[in-house]
């Protein structure tokens, strides 16, 4: 792997979907992710990356999934399967604990929360690309949930838009090791310039 180096003048951290429903005990989706997330210490690693990025003065961006609200999807002509599942589960329901940021990931003053994405990509139908460009960002580091859906879709879209992408492999999680393998070993290497461990990323940021 090539030496890692990140310039805070053109690099931003993108944190994807740190909702209680995903990564907190008692969250609606946590039971499906818990085994993989605990095996790779996903949540502590996400915190470690966020802390290191803040210390290195990297701009921080949050790419959040649409929070369920009463009436969502009811008049849509077509609803994708992943959206239908969110609809039925009332995932990340607005106004509930599950639809709030986990406490350790509440954005600090000056950090950017992009408009919510409706499906998987943090870029599709949101202002994430605009926010990154307006802050001079050309390279992004990505952490969060879920590896084979929102993380992979965001990474692919970022590459299409011309960003250089790093994924932190032990700061993402999924519903199974098989899905993690498909995302991190088969699919995302086609789009991410680097797929690294938290320890390597933190060391690079400290440098």
Rosetta blueprint (number, residue, H / E / L):
1 X L
2 X L
3 X L
4 X L
5 X L
6 X L
7 X L
8 X L
9 X L
10 X L
11 X E
12 X E
13 X E
14 X E
15 X E
16 X E
17 X L
18 X L
19 X E
20 X H
21 X H
22 X H
23 X H
24 X L
25 X L
26 X L
27 X L
28 X L
29 X L
30 X H
31 X H
32 X H
33 X H
34 X H
35 X H
36 X H
37 X H
38 X H
39 X H
40 X L
41 X L
42 X H
43 X H
44 X H
45 X H
46 X H
47 X H
48 X H
49 X H
50 X H
51 X H
52 X H
53 X H
54 X H
55 X H
56 X L
57 X L
58 X L
59 X E
60 X E
61 X E
62 X E
63 X E
64 X L
65 X E
66 X L
67 X L
68 X L
69 X L
70 X L
71 X L
72 X L
73 X L
74 X L
75 X L
76 X L
77 X L
78 X L
79 X L
80 X L
81 X H
82 X H
83 X H
84 X H
85 X H
86 X H
87 X H
88 X H
89 X H
90 X L
91 X L
92 X L
93 X L
94 X L
95 X L
96 X L
97 X H
98 X H
99 X H
100 X L
101 X E
102 X L
103 X H
104 X H
105 X H
106 X L
107 X L
108 X L
109 X L
110 X L
111 X L
112 X E
113 X E
114 X L
115 X L
116 X L
117 X E
118 X L
119 X L
120 X L
121 X L
122 X L
123 X L
124 X L
125 X L
126 X L
127 X L
128 X H
129 X H
130 X H
131 X H
132 X H
133 X H
134 X H
135 X L
136 X L
137 X L
138 X L
139 X E
140 X E
141 X E
142 X E
143 X E
144 X E
145 X L
146 X L
147 X H
148 X H
149 X H
150 X H
151 X H
152 X H
153 X H
154 X H
155 X H
156 X H
157 X H
158 X H
159 X H
160 X H
161 X H
162 X L
163 X L
164 X E
165 X E
166 X E
167 X E
168 X E
169 X E
170 X E
171 X E
172 X E
173 X L
174 X L
175 X L
176 X L
177 X H
178 X H
179 X H
180 X H
181 X H
182 X H
183 X H
184 X H
185 X H
186 X H
187 X H
188 X H
189 X H
190 X H
191 X L
192 X L
193 X L
194 X E
195 X E
196 X E
197 X L
198 X H
199 X H
200 X H
201 X H
202 X H
203 X H
204 X H
205 X H
206 X H
207 X L
